[in-house]
């Protein structure tokens, strides 16, 4: 077999394999794009759970011990919202120092986008913007302020996903408490 013929066969085979890989990747990614984001509804008030009657016939002890938060959780104040899992991640990130003035997409790969900003003295972020569905419209903005030596975290929410912040909360005792008008 001539070298030119061999080379043409190798190039054709590589082209067929490349097209197959591209087709496989494109069909795989299309099915992943159709799934709804796994973000809790951010603005619904927390309802108090109904207590279920105790099952007296159960003979097997639970295999998972309750967490400290579950055993010491106090009832939420009127109108307060419980912290979402992402709120815990964001609050932990707010406690860490920043090297620059801005961090874009502090949690890449998540269903939400967070940009952090450092404007004042100190190394920690002063404010952030949160896009719950990555549609390039900010759903929330948070600010961290010092008031009487205490850190106050304010959360402003745009419930219509239009960057018009009509709801305001303060972080207090592990819950988002609505601002008193």
Secondary structure, 3 states (H helix, E strand, C coil): CCHHHHHHHHHHHHHHHHHHHHHHHHHHHHHHHCCCCCCCCCCCCCCCCCCCCCCCCCCCCCCCCCCHHHHHCCCCCCCCEECCHHHHHHHHHHCCECCCCEECCCCCCCCCEEEEECCCCCCECCEEEEECCCCCCCCEEEEEEEECCEEEEEEEECCCCCCCCCEEEEEECCEEEECCC
